[in-house]
Amino acid sequence: MNTSQIKEVSADGDVTTADAHLRLVSLTAGSDAATLVVKAGGSSGTTVLTLKAAANTSVVAPCLTDAFCANGVHADLTGTGPVATFVYVA
């Protein structure tokens, strides 16, 4: 059985470069609205999820049910001071 991994990111970049099953993704906005675009397979990969949060609020992706991301998970963040949290199994 594989153990869940948790990673917080506050800038664009790879969460993992390994195949992964997403269990939970959350976005916390800073002083203005934030957007998180999650891609499978790197920065030019397939968009699998987009989350938006108003300033100083958090949102959680509903019902991921171990969504599979081949060749890794990449995060693109916009806004001032956003933080995204990923729980995944690689």
Secondary structure, 3 states (H helix, E strand, C coil): CCCCEEEEECCCEEEECCCEEEEEEEEECCCCCEEEEEEECCCCCEEEEEEEECCCCEEECCCCCCEEECCCEEEEEECCCCEEEEEEEC
